[in-house]
């Protein structure tokens, strides 16, 4: 697929009639994701639990194509690194323009509590505590890196913090954006069918379903006993 065709498709995604304006004005939490590949995030965000929560207007998604803010005829968003080295670096100007555009629209709405996050291998590792902290914001703005990284001035002057999703290297910030969006969304009332399904509330333990016997493998007898006290004790020990 050519770069020009990909660019045209991503523009269509972000221009869906009325969708973006509803994200800024609705009384729910909105995730703004700045990326070069918005089309790669669409299916996951609009499917299953997140998709249902979006339809109910409990959460909102704003996929912002970084190339819209690029420079020149070809909408350039990257350049070589000063000091040499392999690969290209995402430029500070397009990212600054994208963030400013988002923040300008947010200021027009009633919700103003915003956090700008840059995904980076040097950031603080994301965990459940961080998810709970980010849940308190009305708008989360995610900056997805690509290539050899992002101009350091983005981390120093534009982003409020840097986050890493683990001690490994990915090809970009799109997967981290999905991970954080999913983890934070689960903490918002109404996103899950039942709050009790949250693992951080009732803990993680082995679970089984039908059939009771699968070949030589059987469901533990205690789970078939109907004794809720014994079942609870078993789950705590497992």
C-alpha positions as MATLAB code, in Angstrom:
seq = 'XXXXXXXXXXXXXXXXXXXXXXXXXXXXXXXXXXXXXXXXXXXXXXXXXXXXXXXXXXXXXXXXXXXXXXXXXXXXXXXXXXXXXXXXXXXXXXXXXXXXXXXXXXXXXXXXXXXXXXXXXXXXXXXXXXXXXXXXXXXXXXXXXXXXXXXXXXXXXXXXXXXXXXXXXXXXXXXXXXXXXXXXXXXXXXXXXXXXXXXXXXXXXXXXXXXXXXXXXXXXXXXXXXXXXXXXXXXXXX';
ca = [
       0.000    0.000    0.000;
       1.438    3.397   -0.976;
       2.112    6.094    1.620;
      -0.265    8.439   -0.257;
      -3.141    5.913   -0.115;
      -2.523    5.201    3.572;
      -2.569    8.934    4.289;
      -5.881    9.396    2.459;
      -7.492    6.500    4.341;
      -6.351    7.780    7.739;
      -7.728   11.237    6.954;
     -11.123    9.679    6.265;
     -10.998    7.895    9.614;
     -10.427   11.094   11.558;
     -13.082   13.051    9.644;
     -16.067   10.852   10.425;
     -19.054   13.225   10.644;
     -19.512   14.682   14.106;
     -17.424   12.007   15.823;
     -14.449   14.053   16.965;
     -16.515   17.000   18.196;
     -18.605   14.632   20.317;
     -15.398   13.324   21.887;
     -14.427   16.811   23.033;
     -17.857   17.818   24.304;
     -19.285   14.664   25.869;
     -19.317   14.249   29.652;
     -17.063   11.214   29.563;
     -13.376   10.341   29.449;
     -11.694   10.824   26.078;
      -8.499    9.206   24.807;
      -6.696   11.273   22.152;
      -4.069    9.227   20.321;
      -1.541   11.007   18.101;
      -0.183    8.463   15.623;
       1.092    8.010   12.081;
      -1.124    4.926   11.727;
      -4.630    5.653   13.068;
      -6.116    2.881   10.934;
      -4.182    0.266   12.938;
      -6.024    1.264   16.137;
      -9.571    1.508   14.788;
     -10.679   -2.125   14.993;
      -9.461   -2.763   18.527;
     -10.898    0.437   19.993;
     -14.303   -0.047   18.385;
     -14.668   -3.743   19.236;
     -15.875   -5.664   22.288;
     -15.837   -3.910   25.686;
     -14.277   -0.640   24.504;
     -16.580   -0.435   21.491;
     -19.692   -0.924   23.629;
     -18.498    1.681   26.136;
     -17.937    4.147   23.292;
     -21.457    3.598   21.942;
     -22.825    4.278   25.430;
     -20.709    7.474   25.493;
     -18.926    6.340   28.639;
     -15.572    6.827   26.878;
     -14.529    8.488   23.625;
     -11.677    8.057   21.140;
     -10.009   10.719   19.024;
      -7.455    9.302   16.589;
      -5.240   12.137   15.396;
      -3.154   11.543   12.261;
       0.233   13.160   12.927;
       0.918   13.517    9.213;
      -1.867   16.115    8.969;
       0.509   18.406   10.859;
       3.571   17.595    8.753;
       5.586   20.093    6.750;
       5.641   20.760    3.021;
       3.998   19.017    0.102;
       4.768   15.552    1.462;
       3.722   16.350    5.034;
       7.137   15.470    6.440;
       7.143   14.563   10.136;
      10.649   13.132   10.608;
      14.295   13.960    9.934;
      17.809   12.728   10.637;
      19.221   12.989   14.147;
      21.796   15.657   15.008;
      25.115   14.012   15.796;
      24.511   11.201   13.326;
      23.273    7.681   13.794;
      20.866    5.341   11.999;
      17.179    5.923   11.431;
      14.919    8.942   11.535;
      13.525   10.975   14.433;
       9.993   12.371   14.741;
      10.206   16.164   14.625;
       9.029   18.393   17.454;
       6.962   20.835   15.342;
       4.264   18.440   14.032;
       3.774   16.918   17.486;
       3.552   20.354   19.115;
       0.919   21.427   16.575;
      -1.124   18.256   17.088;
      -1.111   18.606   20.879;
      -1.994   22.301   20.658;
      -4.914   21.523   18.336;
      -6.275   18.979   20.820;
      -5.798   21.240   23.838;
      -7.484   24.155   22.043;
     -10.593   22.051   21.411;
     -10.591   20.720   24.967;
     -10.618   24.274   26.375;
     -13.865   24.931   24.503;
     -15.600   22.166   26.435;
     -16.494   21.843   30.120;
     -13.848   19.194   30.792;
     -10.324   20.539   31.190;
      -8.383   18.042   33.313;
      -5.824   16.808   30.785;
      -2.638   14.718   30.833;
      -0.222   14.508   27.890;
       1.758   11.252   27.774;
       4.704   10.271   25.599;
       5.383    6.554   25.265;
       9.088    5.911   25.668;
      11.469    3.099   26.631;
      12.895    5.521   29.196;
       9.568    6.225   30.844;
       8.271    4.931   34.160;
       6.889    1.408   33.800;
       3.102    1.350   33.636;
       1.216   -0.642   36.286;
      -2.240   -0.887   37.875;
      -1.490    1.969   40.258;
      -0.653    4.206   37.302;
      -3.913    3.158   35.619;
      -5.839    4.279   38.702;
      -3.999    7.605   38.716;
      -4.713    8.294   35.044;
      -8.367    7.378   35.523;
      -8.824   10.721   37.341;
      -8.308   12.743   34.146;
     -11.019   13.798   31.709;
      -8.705   13.777   28.682;
      -5.598   11.668   28.075;
      -3.407   12.660   25.130;
      -1.076    9.891   23.947;
       1.924   10.583   21.704;
       3.006    7.469   19.781;
       6.653    7.379   18.781;
       8.040    5.724   15.646;
      11.367    5.129   13.917;
      14.364    5.927   16.156;
      12.311    7.942   18.621;
      11.025   11.456   19.211;
      12.837   14.786   19.459;
      13.751   15.097   23.153;
      12.073   18.516   23.367;
       8.734   16.717   23.210;
       9.536   14.934   26.477;
      10.997   18.047   28.072;
       8.445   20.702   27.127;
       5.277   19.158   25.677;
       4.518   15.878   27.466;
       3.581   15.826   31.149;
       5.216   12.443   31.605;
       6.817    9.485   29.825;
       5.457    5.952   30.170;
       6.924    2.572   29.264;
       4.857   -0.617   29.145;
       7.790   -2.894   29.919;
      11.489   -3.620   29.624;
      11.430   -4.441   25.934;
      11.468   -2.520   22.649;
       8.518   -2.228   20.241;
       8.274   -0.687   16.780;
       6.111    2.216   17.933;
       3.775    3.629   20.548;
       0.506    2.285   19.137;
       0.491   -0.944   21.175;
       1.367    0.908   24.413;
      -1.483    3.344   23.671;
      -3.925    0.447   23.369;
      -2.615   -1.186   26.546;
      -2.976    1.962   28.640;
      -6.365    2.812   27.114;
      -7.685   -0.660   27.902;
      -6.319   -0.726   31.467;
      -7.626    2.748   32.340;
     -11.014    2.198   30.680;
     -11.702   -0.888   32.807;
     -11.614    1.312   35.904;
     -14.348    3.642   34.615;
     -17.819    2.837   36.021;
     -20.054    1.319   33.368;
     -17.324    0.103   31.009;
     -17.414   -3.445   32.394;
     -20.686   -5.248   32.908;
     -19.879   -5.853   36.569;
     -17.293   -4.057   38.680;
     -16.703   -7.348   40.480;
     -14.973   -8.716   37.392;
     -11.995   -6.471   38.012;
      -9.029   -8.648   38.960;
      -7.514   -5.944   41.134;
     -10.620   -6.052   43.352;
     -11.153   -9.796   43.819;
      -7.706  -11.067   42.860;
      -6.519  -13.412   40.139;
      -7.045  -17.169   40.476;
      -7.545  -20.244   38.248;
     -10.986  -20.479   36.619;
     -12.786  -23.385   34.949;
     -15.900  -23.894   32.835;
     -17.717  -26.785   31.073;
     -17.024  -29.564   30.382;
     -16.430  -30.878   33.891;
     -14.172  -33.600   32.463;
     -11.915  -33.059   29.448;
     -10.078  -36.277   28.714;
      -8.099  -37.051   31.874;
      -8.298  -33.449   33.092;
     -10.999  -32.600   35.625;
     -12.369  -29.505   37.336;
     -11.239  -29.349   41.014;
     -13.882  -30.986   43.233;
     -14.075  -28.004   45.573;
     -15.526  -25.855   42.768;
     -18.354  -28.371   42.337;
     -19.118  -28.611   46.054;
     -21.418  -25.603   46.334;
     -19.591  -24.643   49.549;
     -18.820  -20.950   48.922;
     -16.601  -20.639   51.984;
     -14.370  -23.520   50.871;
     -14.334  -22.174   47.310;
     -13.223  -18.747   48.566;
     -10.473  -20.341   50.673;
      -9.321  -22.399   47.670;
      -9.155  -19.318   45.470;
      -7.061  -17.434   48.008;
      -4.569  -20.282   48.191;
      -4.374  -20.814   44.421;
];
